[in-house]
């Protein structure tokens, strides 16, 4: 195949394209904003591609108000599924489904910056429709709540009963409180402190 170097029909890479390609290979993944299916798909694709590339550690930076639980589950499970060590780094706020993603990493690989705040709470959802459907939805929320209590208990070293009691209402933790609670492994102020 002969290539014409003067062919200007090939799209030229922009600075944005080059920055995106460079960032993609940097082994850093950024999760910001609402956790939804599009964010989960983009994040999981990035994690799987980096896992294929090498077994070097991957850094996942999280600042999120939370969102869709099953989308958070997808990212959480893939963090545990892939071979490379994943370090989660909280910044800003890490709430709800964002916290679910955060605890996908092992405790020793969970970091946050000094001003990070965490929010844990029980899952919620809008219930509507016929009475039988509402009963099914309420039961699914109960099952999800029990799963959350168990998952965060395993991640923090607290009991499921303590997690349930603490998250009966919005449960806010500043960085040092999150570390004492077992949610955070290390509070860091610079990238050189990642290990």
Secondary structure, 3 states (H helix, E strand, C coil): CCCCCCCCCCCCCCHHHHHHHHHHCCCEEEEECCECHHHHHHHHHHHHHHHHHCCCCEEEEEEECCECHHHHHHHHHHHHHCCCCEEEEEEEEEECHHHHHHCCCCHHHEEEECCCEEEECCCCCCCCCCHHHHHHHHHHHHHHHHHHHHHHHHHHCCCHHHHHHHCCCCEEEEHHHHHHHCCCCEEECCHHHCC
